Amino acid sequence: MTPLDVIDLGHRSYGEVLALQRALRLDRLDGSAPNDMLLLVEHDPVYTMGRATVATSLPLSVAAMRERGADVIEIERGGDVTWHGPGQLVGYPIIHLSQHREDLHWYLRTLEQALIDALGTLDIPAERTAGKTGVWTRGRKIASIGIHVKQWVTLHGFAVNVDPDLHWFDAIVPCGIHGVEMTSVARELHVPEGDGSLWARTQTAIVAAFGSAFARDPQPAYPSPHARAG
C-alpha cells in the first residue's frame, strides 16, 4: 500500500505550522515530497477566521479576543471562525487529490468518515449532521473541519477536541452555528482531568482511521527541514 507520512509536530504556534503547510504543499505539488502527509499538532491558543466568517460569529472585538490570551488570524480556508489550542489535536493533511479523486465533496466526506471511525474505536458514537460540516456526537460538536485546496493539493484540515478548556469557544459562535454545544473526547468518555493516555489513544485512532479512509499506509516520518527550521 502507498505510504502516508505522519509527522507529529508536538506543540507549535499556528503561524509556524501555516508556513510549513504552504511549503509542503509546493513540495507535494512538484513531487519533491513523494507521499501524502498528515501533520499532527497542538497549538497555542488562536482564533482563526476562514473565508466564510461573518460579523454575527464574532460577539467580541478582535482586541477583546486577544485580551483573553489568544492570537487572531484571518486565513484562506473555508468555513467560519473557530478556536485551536491546548488539549485539541489538529490534523493538516497535505494530500494530492489528483492521486485520489479531484472532488472536494468526496474529500470532505472522507475526512468526516475518518474522524467518525476513529471516535467509534474510542466508543464515542459519532455522526454527521445534515447541512453542516464536521463531526458530532449526541447532538454536540466534537470535531471541526475547514479546508483549502490549490492545484488539487490540500491545506488546513480538522481539529478534534481531546481535552481542551471548552470555555475558549464562548468568545465566538463556533463555525458560525448559533446555539452549538461543543464537547470533547474527555467529556464524552467521562475521563478524569490529567489522563495522559487519552491524547495518545486519540491520536493513534485518528491515524489508523485516516490511513484506512484514504487507502494509505501510515508511517511515522521525521519532521521536514521546513519544520526543523522553526
C-alpha positions as CSV (number, residue, x, y, z in Angstrom):
1,M,0.0,0.0,0.0
2,T,1.2,3.5,-0.7
3,P,2.7,5.2,2.3
4,L,1.3,8.1,4.3
5,D,3.9,10.2,6.0
6,V,2.7,11.0,9.5
7,I,4.6,14.0,11.0
8,D,4.0,14.6,14.7
9,L,5.0,18.3,15.3
10,G,4.2,18.3,19.0
11,H,3.3,21.8,20.3
12,R,3.8,24.6,17.7
13,S,2.4,28.1,17.1
14,Y,-0.3,28.4,14.4
15,G,1.7,30.8,12.2
16,E,4.7,28.5,12.1
17,V,2.7,25.5,11.1
18,L,0.7,27.5,8.5
19,A,4.0,28.4,6.8
20,L,5.1,24.8,7.0
21,Q,1.8,23.6,5.3
22,R,2.3,26.1,2.5
23,A,5.9,24.9,1.9
24,L,4.9,21.3,2.0
25,R,2.0,21.9,-0.4
26,L,4.6,23.1,-3.0
27,D,6.8,20.1,-2.3
28,R,3.9,17.7,-2.8
29,L,2.8,19.5,-6.0
30,D,6.2,19.3,-7.7
31,G,6.9,15.8,-6.5
32,S,9.8,16.5,-4.2
33,A,7.6,15.1,-1.4
34,P,6.6,11.8,-2.9
35,N,4.0,10.8,-0.4
36,D,0.8,12.3,1.0
37,M,1.4,13.7,4.5
38,L,-0.6,14.1,7.7
39,L,0.7,16.8,10.1
40,L,-0.4,16.5,13.7
41,V,0.0,19.3,16.1
42,E,-1.3,21.1,19.3
43,H,-1.4,24.9,19.0
44,D,-1.1,27.8,21.3
45,P,-4.5,29.5,21.7
46,V,-5.6,31.1,18.5
47,Y,-8.9,32.1,16.9
48,T,-8.8,31.5,13.1
49,M,-11.3,33.2,10.7
50,G,-12.0,31.4,7.5
51,R,-13.3,32.9,4.3
52,A,-17.0,32.5,5.4
53,T,-16.6,34.3,8.7
54,V,-19.5,36.7,9.3
55,A,-19.8,39.5,11.9
56,T,-22.5,37.7,13.8
57,S,-20.0,34.9,14.6
58,L,-17.8,37.4,16.5
59,P,-19.6,38.7,19.5
60,L,-16.4,40.1,20.9
61,S,-14.0,42.5,19.2
62,V,-10.7,41.2,17.9
63,A,-9.0,43.2,20.7
64,A,-11.2,41.6,23.3
65,M,-10.4,38.1,21.9
66,R,-6.7,38.9,22.1
67,E,-7.1,40.1,25.7
68,R,-8.2,36.5,26.5
69,G,-4.7,35.4,25.6
70,A,-5.3,34.1,22.1
71,D,-4.0,35.2,18.8
72,V,-6.5,36.1,16.0
73,I,-5.6,35.2,12.4
74,E,-7.5,35.5,9.1
75,I,-6.8,32.6,6.8
76,E,-7.7,31.2,3.4
77,R,-9.5,28.0,4.5
78,G,-13.2,27.6,4.0
79,G,-15.7,27.9,6.9
80,D,-16.3,30.4,9.7
81,V,-14.4,31.2,12.9
82,T,-13.0,28.5,15.2
83,W,-10.5,28.1,18.1
84,H,-7.4,26.0,18.3
85,G,-5.3,25.5,21.4
86,P,-4.1,23.2,24.2
87,G,-5.9,19.9,24.5
88,Q,-7.1,20.0,20.9
89,L,-5.5,17.6,18.3
90,V,-5.2,19.4,14.9
91,G,-4.5,17.5,11.7
92,Y,-3.3,19.0,8.5
93,P,-3.4,16.6,5.5
94,I,-1.2,17.5,2.6
95,I,-2.8,15.3,0.0
96,H,-2.6,15.3,-3.8
97,L,-6.2,14.7,-4.7
98,S,-5.2,14.0,-8.3
99,Q,-3.9,10.7,-6.9
100,H,-7.3,10.0,-5.2
101,R,-10.3,11.9,-6.6
102,E,-10.5,15.5,-7.8
103,D,-13.7,16.0,-5.9
104,L,-13.9,18.4,-2.9
105,H,-17.2,16.9,-1.7
106,W,-15.6,13.5,-1.6
107,Y,-12.6,14.8,0.3
108,L,-14.8,16.5,2.9
109,R,-17.0,13.4,3.4
110,T,-13.9,11.2,3.6
111,L,-12.3,13.4,6.3
112,E,-15.6,13.2,8.2
113,Q,-15.8,9.4,7.9
114,A,-12.2,9.0,9.1
115,L,-13.0,11.0,12.2
116,I,-16.3,9.2,12.8
117,D,-14.5,5.8,12.5
118,A,-11.7,7.0,14.8
119,L,-14.1,8.2,17.5
120,G,-16.0,4.9,17.1
121,T,-12.9,3.0,18.2
122,L,-12.9,5.1,21.3
123,D,-16.5,4.1,22.0
124,I,-17.9,7.5,21.1
125,P,-20.9,7.3,18.7
126,A,-20.1,10.0,16.2
127,E,-22.0,11.1,13.2
128,R,-22.6,13.8,10.6
129,T,-25.3,16.5,10.9
130,A,-27.2,17.3,7.7
131,G,-26.1,20.6,6.1
132,K,-23.2,21.1,8.4
133,T,-19.5,20.1,8.0
134,G,-17.8,18.5,10.9
135,V,-18.4,15.6,13.4
136,W,-21.0,15.4,16.1
137,T,-21.9,13.1,19.0
138,R,-25.2,13.1,20.8
139,G,-26.0,16.4,19.4
140,R,-22.8,18.1,20.4
141,K,-19.9,19.0,18.1
142,I,-16.6,17.2,18.8
143,A,-14.6,17.9,15.7
144,S,-14.4,20.7,13.1
145,I,-13.2,20.7,9.5
146,G,-12.0,23.5,7.3
147,I,-10.0,23.0,4.2
148,H,-8.3,24.8,1.3
149,V,-7.3,23.1,-1.9
150,K,-5.0,24.7,-4.5
151,Q,-4.0,22.8,-7.7
152,W,-5.6,19.8,-6.1
153,V,-3.2,19.7,-3.1
154,T,-4.9,20.2,0.2
155,L,-4.2,22.5,3.1
156,H,-5.7,23.1,6.6
157,G,-7.8,20.2,7.8
158,F,-9.5,19.1,11.0
159,A,-9.5,19.7,14.8
160,V,-10.6,17.1,17.4
161,N,-11.3,18.3,20.9
162,V,-9.4,15.8,23.1
163,D,-9.4,17.5,26.5
164,P,-9.3,21.3,26.0
165,D,-10.8,24.0,28.1
166,L,-14.1,24.4,26.2
167,H,-14.7,27.9,27.6
168,W,-12.4,29.2,24.9
169,F,-15.3,28.7,22.5
170,D,-17.5,31.1,24.5
171,A,-15.9,34.1,22.8
172,I,-17.2,33.1,19.4
173,V,-20.0,31.4,17.5
174,P,-18.1,28.3,16.6
175,C,-18.2,27.6,12.9
176,G,-21.0,30.2,12.7
177,I,-23.5,27.7,14.2
178,H,-25.6,29.6,16.8
179,G,-26.5,27.5,19.8
180,V,-23.9,24.8,19.1
181,E,-22.7,22.9,22.1
182,M,-19.0,21.9,21.9
183,T,-17.8,18.8,23.6
184,S,-14.6,16.7,23.8
185,V,-13.3,13.2,23.9
186,A,-12.6,13.5,27.6
187,R,-16.1,14.8,28.4
188,E,-17.9,12.1,26.4
189,L,-15.8,9.3,28.0
190,H,-16.0,10.9,31.5
191,V,-12.2,10.7,31.7
192,P,-10.7,12.4,34.7
193,E,-8.6,15.5,34.1
194,G,-4.9,14.8,33.5
195,D,-5.3,11.3,32.0
196,G,-2.1,11.3,29.9
197,S,-3.1,8.3,27.9
198,L,-6.1,10.0,26.3
199,W,-4.1,12.1,23.8
200,A,-2.1,9.1,22.6
201,R,-5.1,6.9,22.3
202,T,-7.0,9.5,20.3
203,Q,-4.0,10.2,18.0
204,T,-3.5,6.5,17.3
205,A,-7.2,6.0,16.5
206,I,-7.2,9.0,14.1
207,V,-4.0,8.0,12.3
208,A,-5.3,4.4,11.7
209,A,-8.7,5.6,10.5
210,F,-7.2,8.2,8.3
211,G,-5.0,5.7,6.6
212,S,-7.9,3.3,6.1
213,A,-10.2,6.0,4.7
214,F,-7.6,7.2,2.2
215,A,-6.2,3.8,1.4
216,R,-2.7,4.7,2.6
217,D,-0.3,3.0,5.0
218,P,0.6,5.4,7.8
219,Q,4.2,5.6,8.8
220,P,6.0,7.9,11.2
221,A,8.1,10.5,9.4
222,Y,10.7,12.9,10.8
223,P,9.7,16.5,10.5
224,S,10.8,18.0,7.2
225,P,13.6,20.6,7.1
226,H,10.9,23.2,7.0
227,A,9.6,22.1,10.4
228,R,13.1,22.0,11.9
229,A,13.8,25.5,10.7
230,G,11.1,26.8,13.1
